[in-house]
């Protein structure tokens, strides 16, 4: 039985890279939504109150 060592080595590395990329995108999206709410709150304080 012959196994391809390239697949065995690169599959976990590829999976980790995909997971890290998704984590970064979700974290960035969450941060940007938080900054938008903060911006709206600051504008309300400045112009309404």
C-alpha positions in Angstrom: 0.0 0.0 0.0 1.6 3.3 -1.1 0.6 6.5 0.5 1.2 10.0 -0.9 3.2 11.8 1.8 2.6 15.2 0.2 -1.1 14.9 0.8 -0.6 13.7 4.4 1.7 16.7 5.1 -0.1 19.5 3.3 -3.7 18.7 4.2 -3.4 19.8 7.9 -1.4 22.9 6.9 -4.0 23.8 4.4 -6.9 23.3 6.9 -5.1 25.5 9.5 -4.6 28.3 6.9 -8.3 28.2 5.9 -9.4 28.3 9.6 -7.0 31.1 10.4 -8.3 33.1 7.4 -11.9 32.6 8.4 -11.2 33.6 12.0 -9.5 36.8 10.8 -12.4 37.7 8.5 -15.0 37.2 11.2 -13.0 39.1 13.8 -12.5 42.0 11.3 -16.2 42.1 10.5 -17.1 42.1 14.2 -14.7 44.9 14.9 -16.0 47.0 12.0 -19.6 46.6 13.2 -18.6 47.7 16.6 -16.8 50.8 15.2 -19.9 51.7 13.2 -22.1 51.6 16.3 -19.6 53.7 18.1 -19.5 56.2 15.3 -23.4 56.4 15.2 -23.4 56.9 19.0 -20.8 59.7 18.8 -22.8 61.4 16.0 -26.0 61.2 18.0 -24.2 62.8 21.0 -22.8 65.6 18.9 -25.8 66.6 16.9 -28.9 65.5 18.8 -28.1 66.2 22.5 
